[in-house]
Amino acid sequence: MPMDVMTGNSAQAYGAKLARAEVVAAYPITPQTTVVEKLADLVASGEMKAQFIKVESEHSAMAACIAASATGARAYTATAAHGLALMHEMLIWAAGSRLPIVMGNINRAMAPPWSVWADYQDSIAERDTGWMQFYCQSSQEVLDTVIQAYKVAENHDVLIPAMVMEDAFYLSHTFEPVDVPPQKDVDDFLPPYDPPVKLDVDNPVGLCALVPPDHYMEFRFKIAKAMEDSRKVIQEVDEEWEKKFGRSHGGLVERYRMEDADAAIIAAGTMSSTARVAIDNMRDKGKKVGLARLRVFRPFPYEEIRQIAKEVDSIGVLDRSYTFGHGGAFYTETAGALYQAPERPHVKNYVIGIGGRDIPPKDIEGILEKVLTKEDGGEVEWFGLRTSGSREVN
Amino acid sequence: MAKSVEDLPYIPLMSESSAVNKTGVWRVIKPIVDQEECNQCYICWKFCPDVAIHIDEEGSILIDYDHCKGCGICEAVCPKKCIEMVKEE
């Protein structure tokens, strides 16, 4: 298989190309811009057979993808931060219309203060729109997940759109070796989209018009059920991918050195790679620690989290975002899932890496030490916050 | 008649919406065309936002009162001033 060296953003573009996306509508925004540039090049050179629609905003980009998907075309877009926020209304339309659009979101901090660096506040704010959310840790995973996401989203038991996240700059602009699978193998894995209903001039139909209180609740329940049913499909699609291409990305939650672990951290994205280094260092010192990487946040993998709770005495949840009012979202959802679990270990929230603040292995080792000792000191800690007493400030 | 969640499709579908929905009943003022004055420029036909203006076999303007909501755009755009909005009785 041909190996290439590419950024996470190129991996998004090649994922869309290999998935044979037929319509791309996007508006450029840092740090997503190179995804759109690459796709524009691929379409202009004829390497990729797709309609490239230039639009005046992200709201229009998603509107164009919704229209394209409603006609039965495979649609792709990518955005970041404020672009995602501008799409908000259309995200709800896409999910409610049950259109299997796939979108790359390059996780970037929300302003103000103005920032272009890695932070999950943008996608966490879109948690309730009805989109599946995948968080990637490598360029390889980005490419593979774009293709997997179409297969999950287009499954007739699912039919909901999916966001494929990658960290600003840590992934979007750094180069890594990526195995680019042959087109014919991807074609075997991902057949053309077969919509149950589509806009067709020969069979006119109106989609998603006004529904009175008699039926609105039932249609919302159907979205809820589709999201529940997507868990099994995500798992199966990742297993099928592994059989065909020789690598798995862990389904919903990827476990690392969790065997006989006393304590675990829950994290997502590129900080998981750093966490593995930290865990190896700790294991070398005889400390039994492991990692549960949240690959999927929507649907929330509560069963996998409850299983981890059975195995360890203490969990630290690392959030690269904050829900003003109470904790990071990964933490509050983890704690929420554990209330119904028979085993409830010590759980604490570490807010870290906000606005692209670097997360070196020593920071994660520091957190793991605290998790191991079940150090209390409150429910939520902003780890590494510069205070008047901290060394870096003085 | 309310349907169960099992009997509903995965999204709301309408095979016949605006054709059977007689929105003309919403109207409080209605357009009346002076056919003697009308020179059949069809500007009103082009502007009608509800596709409620048709052209008959002789080329005359025909208002579809089942669907005309009485917005008055046709009156406003008519260069011959031969469309008048009158109060519904």
Interface residues (C-beta under 8 A of the other chain):
Chain A: G96 S97 R98 L159 P196 V197 P204 V205 G206 L207 C208 A209 V211 D214 H215 E218 F219 F221 K222 A226
Chain B: A2 K3 S4 V5 L8 P9 Y10 I11 P12 L13 M14 S15 S17
